[in-house]
Amino acid sequence: MMKRILSAMIFLLLIASMGLHFWEIRKIREFSETFTVQAAIEVKRTSLMVVYQEVLKNMAKDIEELRKRDNESLELKWEAEAK
């Protein structure tokens, strides 16, 4: 009788242990999927920041060119008025 109870207890512990292992594996997969999604989001965010930086650089260059043109045209007007 004692052997049967001991065998049943070992069998139940084995089943419980397997259940915990499957639960852990499922949780690890969920975390892996979450980290994969977060990594993809981070890559896209970094790419957008690079594009944004390039746009700002180009806008700064365009504004600087416009300022130079305006300064040159103002200088030409002043020179013409001075003569």
C-alpha positions in Angstrom: 0.0 0.0 0.0 2.8 2.4 0.9 4.6 1.7 -2.4 1.4 2.6 -4.3 1.0 5.9 -2.4 4.7 6.7 -2.9 4.5 5.9 -6.6 1.4 8.0 -7.0 3.1 10.9 -5.2 6.1 10.7 -7.4 3.9 10.6 -10.5 2.0 13.7 -9.3 5.2 15.5 -8.6 6.5 14.6 -12.0 3.3 15.9 -13.6 3.5 19.1 -11.5 7.1 19.6 -12.5 6.3 19.2 -16.2 3.5 21.6 -15.9 5.8 24.2 -14.3 8.4 23.7 -17.1 5.8 24.2 -19.8 4.5 27.3 -18.0 8.1 28.7 -17.8 8.7 27.9 -21.5 5.5 29.8 -22.4 6.4 32.8 -20.3 10.0 32.9 -21.8 8.5 32.8 -25.3 6.1 35.7 -24.4 9.0 37.7 -23.1 11.0 36.9 -26.2 8.2 38.1 -28.4 7.8 41.3 -26.3 11.6 42.0 -26.6 11.5 41.3 -30.3 8.7 43.8 -30.8 10.5 46.4 -28.6 13.7 45.9 -30.6 11.8 46.5 -33.8 10.2 49.6 -32.4 13.6 50.9 -31.3 15.1 50.3 -34.7 12.2 52.2 -36.4 12.4 55.0 -33.8 16.2 55.4 -34.4 15.6 55.4 -38.2 13.0 58.2 -37.8 15.4 60.2 -35.7 18.1 59.9 -38.4 15.6 61.0 -41.0 14.4 63.9 -38.8 18.0 65.0 -38.2 18.7 65.0 -42.0 15.6 67.0 -42.6 16.6 69.5 -40.0 20.1 69.8 -41.5 18.6 70.4 -45.0 16.2 73.0 -43.6 19.1 74.8 -41.8 21.1 74.8 -45.1 18.1 76.2 -47.0 17.5 78.9 -44.4 21.2 79.9 -44.4 21.1 80.1 -48.2 18.0 82.3 -48.1 19.7 84.6 -45.5 22.7 84.9 -47.7 20.6 85.8 -50.7 18.6 88.3 -48.7 21.8 89.9 -47.3 23.3 90.0 -50.8 20.2 91.6 -52.3 20.0 94.1 -49.4 23.7 95.0 -50.0 23.1 95.5 -53.7 20.1 97.8 -52.9 22.2 99.8 -50.5 25.0 100.1 -53.0 22.5 101.2 -55.7 20.9 103.7 -53.3 24.3 105.1 -52.2 25.3 105.8 -55.9 
